[in-house]
Amino acid sequence: MRDDLPSYQDLVREPADSLQAKLAASPQEAARWVEAAALNGSKPAILNWGQMLLDGHGVARDPEAAFRWFRIAAQAGDVDGINMVGRCHEHGWGVPQDVEEAGRCYNFAAGLGHHWAMFNLAMLVLEGKGIASDPQRALSLFVRAARMGNAKAMNMLGRYCEEGWHSRVKLHQAVRWYARAAVRGCFRGQFHLARFYAARGDFAEAAGWLKHSFAVAPADFRGEAAELFDRHDDPAVRSLAALARQSGRAAEIASLERT
C-alpha cells in the first residue's frame, strides 16, 4: 500500500460519520480512502475504485487498471463486477473490444437477476452485435429490466410501442413508458415525453421536461435534438431548439432551478 494511503487500522478505527465526511470532502480525498479500502479487500470499494479509475474521478483516468479491478470483483462473484467486465469488453475500456465476450458476461449476470446486464444484453441482441439479432428476446429482456426499475429499459419499451416493432403502434402505452422513464431520471425518456407534450400543444410542460433532459444529456444528443426541432413546421416547436443550445451544463442547471 502506498505510504500516503490510510492503513487498515485507520479504516477500522474511522467512525462512520467521519469517514462519510472525508468521502464527501473532495474527489481526491474520496479516492484515497476508496483505494485504501479496495486494497484491503472491501468488496464495495473494489467496484467503486474501478469506477473511479474508469471515470478519472479524483484520480488520473486509467481504463486498464479499472478493468483489472472490475475483474477482481467479478472473480469474487460480484454481479456488478461481472456486468462492468462486460461493459469494458463491449466498449474496449482497458481491454481489446470483444462484443461476444461482453454478451457472455451480460448473459451470465442477467441470469443472476442483474437488471443493468439485462438491459445491456437486450441492446446487443436488438442490434445483433456479437450475437444473433432477436428483437423478441430483446423485448423480453427490456420488460424484465423495466419491472426491476430500470429507467433506460422503460424508455426502450416506449420506443417499441411508439414505433410498432413487431406489433401495432400503441401511442398511449408509449407515453406511459416514457413517463415512467422520465420520472426516474432517464434523459431520453424525458426528451420523448416532451415530444408528446409539444405535439399536444402543451409547450410549457414540454419545456419543463426538456430542461430536465438537457441538464444531463450529452452534447451530441442535445445537438441532434436542436436539429430535430429546427425542422418542425410549428414555430412554437422550433423555439424549443434554443433549450438544446444552451452553452454548458451549468447554464442548463441554473435554468432548470428557476422553473
N, C-alpha and C positions, 0 to 999 in steps of 0.2 A: 504494500500500500504506500502511496506517496506520502511524504512527510507532512504535506500541508492538509491532508485529509483527516477528518475526525477518526479516532480509533474506535475499536469495538466497544471499549469501556465507555467512551464518550457517547456512543449511540445508545447504549443500555441505560446510562445514567441520566440522559437528557429527558426532562419532563415533557410530556406530550404537548402541552401548550407552548412551551419554549421552542420545541422542535418545529411546531407548526409556524411559529413566528419567524424562525430562521428560513424556512422554506418559502415563506411569503415575502421575505425581505428584498430579495433580488434574484434574478435568474442565475447569476454566478454563485451566490450563496446556496441556493437550492441545489445546483449541480454538484457542489462539493459534498453535501450531505447525502444526496441520492447516490452518487458514485460510491461513497464510502459504504452505504448500506448494501448496494449491489455487490461490492467486493466481499462483503461479509455474508453474502448468501441470501439476503432478503428477496423473496420471490417477486413481490410487487415492485421493489426497487430495481430489480434486474430488467423488467419490462420497461419501466419508466426511464431508466438510464439509456436503454436502447433508443427510446423515442426521442430523448433529449439530444442524443448524438445524431440521430437522423434529421431532426429539425434544426440543429445548431442552436438549441435553446440553452443559453447560459454557458455554452461550451462550443468550441470550434466544430463545425459540421464534419462528421466522419461516417459516411454510409457503411464502409467496410466494418468498422467497429460496431456500428449499430446492428448490422446483420449478425455478427458473432454473438452479441448479447441476446438478440431475439432467438437465435438458435439454441443458446443455453436454456432460455425459458422454455422453448418448445421441447427440448430433450428432457426437461423436468416434468413434462406433462401439462404445461400451462397452455390452455386452449387459445388465449390471446396471443401467446408467443407463436403458436402454430400458424395462426392467421397472419401475423406480421411477417413470418418467414415467407409465406405465400405472397404477400404484398411485395416483398423485396425481390422475389423471383419474377413476379409479373412485370415490375417496373424497372428492373435492373438496378436496384438500390444496393450498392456494395457487393453485388454478385452478378455474373452474366445473366442477362434476361433469359428466362426459361418459362414460358407460359404454361407448358404442360406440367412442369413441376409445381407451378403456382396452383393449377387446378387440382392436383393431388392433395396439396396442403389444405386448400379450401374445402375439398370434399371430406377430408378426414375431420376437420374442425366443425364443419356443418353437421356431420354425423353425431358430434358430441353436443349439438344444440347451440352453436355459436352463431348469432344472427348476422354479424358482420361477414362471417365466412359464407353464410347462405347468400347474402347479397352479392358478395364478390364472385362467388361461383356462378350465380344467376347471370351476372353480366358477361362472364366468359361464355356461358352456354348460349345466351341470347345472341352474342356476336360471333359465335363459332371460333373463338380464339383458343388454340391449343386443345380443343375438344369439339366434338360434333355439335353443330348448331341444333338446338332443340327448344324452340320458343315455349312449347307447352311445359317442359321441365323447368325452364326459367320462370314461367308464371307461377308454378307451384312453389318454387324457392322464394320468390318475392312475397307470396302470400304468407308463407311460414315466417319469414323475417318480419313482415309487417305486423303480424299477430304478436310478435315479441317486442314491438315498439320501434322498429327500425324506420326512421323517417324517410330515408332515401328509397327504401323498398315501397313505402306508401306512395311516393312520388311516381315511381315506375308503374305502379298499378293504375295511377291516374292516367298515365300515357297509354297503357293497354286499353283502358276504357275509352279515352278520347279518340284514339286513332283506330280502334276496332281491330286490333291484332288478333286474328283467329276467332273473331266473334263480331257481332254488330257493334256499332258505335253506341256508347252509353254515356252521354254527356253529364247527366245528373250524378252518376256514380263517379265520373272523373272529377267533378268539382268536389265531391265529398272526400275523395282520396287526397286531392291536392290540399284541401283544407286541413286534413289530419296531418299531412306532412308539414304544412306551413306553421301550424301552431307548435310543432316540435322543433322548429328552427331550421328546416331544410330550405336553403335559399332558392333552389329550383322549384320546390313546391310553392313557395311564396310568390315567385315570379308567375307561375302558371295560374295560381289563384287570382293574381292581379289581372292577368289577361282576361279572365272570365268576367271580373268586375268591370273592366273597361268596356268589354263587349256589351255589357248591360247598360252602359252609360253612367255607372257609379264611379266617377273618376277620383273622388276623394278617397274612397275605400281602396281603389286600385293603387293610388299614390302611396297610401299608408303601407300596403304590403310590399310595394316596390322599394320603399325606403328600408324596410327590414331586410329585404333580399340583397340590395346593393351595398348594405353596410358590411356584409361579409363575403359577397360573391367576388371571385377573382376578376381581374381587369378584362380578360378576354371574353368572359361571359357578359360583362356589362357592355362591352363594345358591340357584341352581337345583338344584345337587347336594344341598344340605341338604334342600330341599323334596321331592326325589325319595326320599331315604332316609326322611324322616319319614312318607311314605305307605306304607311297606312293612309287610307283616304280621308279619315276623320282628323281634322286639325287638333281636336282635343286629345286624341290618342297620340298624335305626333308630338304634342307638347310634353308627353311623358318621357321622351327621349332625353330631355335635359337632366332628368334624375340619374340616368345612367352615365352622364358625362361629368359628374362632379369629380373634382380632382382630389383623389386620395381618400382613404378610409376615414381620416379624422373629420373631414368636412361632411362626409356622409353620416357619420355617427352623430355629429353635432346637429345636423339637420333632423335626424331621427328623434333626438331628445327634445326638440322644440315642438314636436307634434303632440 
